[in-house]
């Protein structure tokens, strides 16, 4: 039996191991544990095929410069003498163009739609519950400018075939009465969904162990020493360092995010929502509500910045009747692996046994089952479900 090694036990690594096992591979999954905390366990759990605009987009620049001046803003760039950071930033700026959005948006729509279908299949096929619900996603706007911005994005999404409903105040209140009275309007994307991240990651780990996947509890140093006919690099924000060991330059930055939870009685809400101007996600789960947000380009620093967490707390009463503040010690932090063009790295390093699955940014959970499927197809040498050329891990040289 052919052997595959998957480096990284986040949601992308787990689904890569799952799909490889289904395809008949004997899989070893390298899990660094505390050395590389999993971003997928603490995120908002949103499945968002509606998100088709890449991180690198023209309107981002003006917003970023404004946020840099606000210590409580959802964005932070930690300036440091790091040549990889500045190379990433140069490439990011080069992709903040309308031409790039026109090229990337249809691709992200295709990835998101296919990924969404695979999540529905996973809800039927995986032998454990993981909080999958098809409640849609509500973009809540507290300013007229914000509503105008999101309405424009919704009309663009409609042009590409994504269902979106633009809501004035009255329609919003009818859909989400717990937040509607404090918002001027919003946009509802009924095709989006959600999962419960801890239920999913814990359940999938247990399922993989039952199906014969070997968990190797160690951090990989020299990737060339890892045994396997195929080796999958799926270590999230740490993947760039693994690629360097192979002589590959793959620009990647960790975008740190935070989350904390409130009991359902402490914050009333029905529909997973994004507070647009504050860039805060609010996801109702079985017995709790998870609040998540921020994007800090800080390398692999996982320390909690109290000012950014304060920004999350300040956003809630702008929409909800919420006054409870968990202590700072209850705040989780994790690193989203962000590519400079806002597209994931999914593909083979040419002429080698190495496959790459990372760089999903805020779409890691949404695209995890699809990424695993593509990785298994590549490992088998089969045609892939989608054209993956634009996602090449060596597209930046």
C-alpha positions, 0 to 999 in steps of 0.5 A, spaced: 500 500 500 502 506 498 504 511 504 502 518 505 505 523 510 500 529 512 504 534 516 499 538 520 493 536 523 488 542 522 482 542 519 485 542 512 490 536 514 485 532 517 481 532 511 487 531 507 488 525 511 481 523 510 480 523 503 487 520 502 485 514 506 478 513 502 483 513 496 486 507 499 493 510 502 496 508 508 496 515 512 501 518 517 499 525 520 504 529 523 501 533 529 505 538 532 500 539 538 502 545 542 508 547 538 503 549 532 496 551 535 490 549 531 487 555 527 481 551 525 479 549 532 477 556 535 475 560 529 467 562 527 465 556 524 462 559 518 462 556 511 462 562 506 461 561 499 458 568 499 466 570 500 468 571 493 472 577 494 480 576 495 483 579 501 488 583 496 482 588 493 483 595 491 478 598 497 482 594 502 488 599 502 484 605 504 481 601 510 487 598 512 491 605 513 485 607 517 485 601 521 493 602 522 491 608 526 486 605 531 489 601 537 482 597 537 481 596 530 481 589 527 487 590 523 494 590 525 501 590 522 507 588 526 513 592 523 519 588 524 526 587 520 523 580 516 525 580 509 519 575 508 514 580 511 516 585 506 516 581 500 509 578 502 507 586 503 510 588 496 506 582 493 500 584 496 500 591 494 501 589 487 495 584 487 490 590 490 487 591 483 480 591 480 483 586 475 486 581 480 479 581 483 475 580 476 480 574 475 480 571 483 472 572 484 470 567 479 475 562 482 473 563 489 466 562 487 467 556 484 471 553 490 466 556 495 460 552 491 464 546 490 466 546 497 459 548 500 457 541 496 462 537 499 460 540 506 453 537 505 456 530 503 460 530 509 454 531 514 451 525 511 457 521 510 461 522 517 459 518 523 459 523 528 455 530 529 459 536 528 454 542 528 452 543 521 446 548 520 444 551 514 442 558 517 445 562 512 449 568 513 447 575 515 452 581 514 450 587 519 451 594 517 451 600 522 452 605 517 449 607 511 456 607 508 457 600 510 450 598 507 452 601 501 458 597 500 455 591 502 450 592 497 454 593 492 458 587 494 451 583 494 450 585 487 456 583 484 455 576 487 448 576 484 452 577 477 456 571 479 450 567 481 450 567 488 443 568 492 443 575 496 438 579 499 439 586 500 435 588 507 433 595 509 431 596 517 424 593 517 426 586 513 432 585 517 428 586 524 424 581 521 429 576 520 434 577 526 430 581 531 435 580 536 440 585 532 436 588 527 433 594 531 441 597 532 443 596 525 441 600 519 440 594 514 444 588 511 445 583 506 443 576 507 446 570 504 442 564 504 447 559 501 452 559 507 452 555 513 456 553 519 459 548 523 461 547 530 469 547 530 471 543 536 466 538 535 468 537 527 476 537 529 475 532 535 470 528 531 474 527 525 481 526 529 477 520 532 474 517 526 481 518 522 484 514 528 479 508 527 480 508 520 487 506 521 491 513 520 497 514 524 498 520 529 505 522 529 506 527 535 512 531 533 514 537 530 517 536 523 524 539 522 527 537 516 521 535 511 526 531 506 526 526 512 519 525 512 517 518 509 512 517 504 511 516 497 507 523 498 508 528 503 503 533 504 505 540 507 499 542 511 502 546 517 498 552 516 502 558 517 508 554 519 508 551 512 512 557 509 518 554 513 517 547 511 517 549 503 524 553 505 527 546 507 525 544 499 528 550 496 521 553 495 519 560 496 512 560 498 510 567 501 505 566 507 504 570 513 500 568 519 494 572 520 492 572 527 485 572 530 481 571 536 475 568 539 471 568 546 465 565 547 458 567 551 453 563 554 446 563 549 443 567 555 448 572 555 447 574 547 441 572 544 442 571 536 439 566 531 443 567 525 450 567 524 452 574 522 458 578 521 458 585 523 461 589 517 464 595 520 467 592 525 469 585 522 467 581 527 463 574 527 458 572 531 456 565 531 450 561 535 452 554 537 448 549 541 449 552 548 454 558 546 455 564 542 462 564 539 465 571 537 471 572 533 475 577 529 481 581 528 487 580 523 494 581 525 500 580 521 505 578 526 509 572 524 507 566 529 506 570 535 500 568 538 500 572 544 493 576 546 493 583 545 488 586 549 487 592 545 484 588 539 480 584 544 477 590 546 475 592 539 471 585 539 467 587 546 466 594 543 463 591 537 457 587 540 453 592 544 453 596 537 448 591 535 446 586 541 444 587 548 450 584 550 454 587 556 458 580 559 465 580 558 469 574 559 476 575 562 482 576 557 484 569 559 478 566 556 480 569 549 483 564 544 488 566 539 490 562 532 494 564 526 490 564 519 495 562 513 494 568 508 497 568 501 499 575 498 494 574 493 488 571 497 488 565 494 490 558 497 496 554 495 493 547 493 498 543 488 504 539 487 511 542 487 513 540 480 518 534 480 517 532 487 513 528 491 511 534 495 503 537 495 501 543 498 495 545 502 495 551 505 494 559 504 486 559 505 486 565 509 479 566 512 476 560 508 480 554 511 474 551 514 470 553 508 474 549 503 477 544 507 473 538 504 475 540 497 482 541 499 482 534 501 479 531 495 484 535 490 490 533 494 487 526 494 486 526 486 493 529 485 496 524 489 493 518 485 495 522 479 487 523 477 484 529 474 482 534 479 475 536 480 477 543 478 483 547 475 488 548 480 493 552 476 492 558 479 493 555 486 500 553 484 504 553 490 510 555 486 506 561 482 510 566 485 517 563 483 
